[in-house]
Amino acid sequence: MNRTDRLYALVEELRAVSPRPRSARWLAARFEVSTRTIERDIAALQAGGVPIWAEPGRTGGYVVDRARTLPPVNLTAGETVAMALALHRLGGTPFAAAGASALRKLLAVLPPADAAEAHRLAGRVHLVGGGPATPVPAAVADAVTARRVLRLRYADRAGTDSVREVEPLGYLGNPTHWYLLAWCRLRDALRCFRTDRILAVTPLPEPVTRRWRPADLDIPTERVRSLNLL
């Protein structure tokens, strides 16, 4: 069992028996590690905001506050990133620190595979400034997660329509608009499609095969940052 899985399992073990304690020795035997490793793991969980404390005495041990911890959470990667993006908007408000703490607690109780997928998806969401609040068509919103080619009917800034097949690669948001980052087969190049100019979307069965880096954007790198899941 790797450390991430063990941290998750430790919280669930303590939740299952709360308010009874589990000793470091008992937990070490349960997870087949040393008591020193358990002590380090508990310290890491406490530093992450998990309400665990130690009860002294011969029958003492570690206890978690069941009422203040979450059971396993079945959120999709998209749902997790949506919450991260919403909490990102708290930056500069009196609730910014509380929002960051809430996100850490959410990630701590996600199954490791789901948390890893959420991190991968978040790495494809890039923001310039505070990020926008404009709506995005559902088919476009699902495109990067689904990794399927789209056929778009798109209007350029002059209002001229075109139909093109694109390979969705990520999202870019600035303070006023969302853009779909995609490889445009018509132009044979990376393009940003402003989502409010997408007039129609048809998902195709063909999978996306291309990869890209934020450095491929014609935007100064210091202005672009990935959505951070902490």
JOWO-V132291 format. One record per run of one state. SS is the DSSP state (~ for helix, > for strand, _ for the rest). FROM is the first residue (numbers start at 1). TO is the last residue. If there is no record, write none. Layout:
ss | from | to
SS | FROM | TO
SS | FROM | TO
//
This chain:
ss | from | to
_ | 1 | 2
~ | 3 | 17
_ | 18 | 21
> | 22 | 22
_ | 23 | 23
~ | 24 | 31
_ | 32 | 34
~ | 35 | 47
_ | 48 | 51
> | 52 | 55
_ | 56 | 60
> | 61 | 64
_ | 65 | 65
~ | 66 | 68
_ | 69 | 76
~ | 77 | 88
_ | 89 | 95
~ | 96 | 109
_ | 110 | 111
~ | 112 | 122
_ | 123 | 124
> | 125 | 127
_ | 128 | 137
~ | 138 | 141
_ | 142 | 142
~ | 143 | 146
_ | 147 | 147
> | 148 | 155
_ | 156 | 160
> | 161 | 173
_ | 174 | 177
> | 178 | 184
_ | 185 | 188
> | 189 | 194
~ | 195 | 197
> | 198 | 207
_ | 208 | 213
~ | 214 | 216
_ | 217 | 220
~ | 221 | 223
_ | 224 | 224
> | 225 | 226
_ | 227 | 230
//
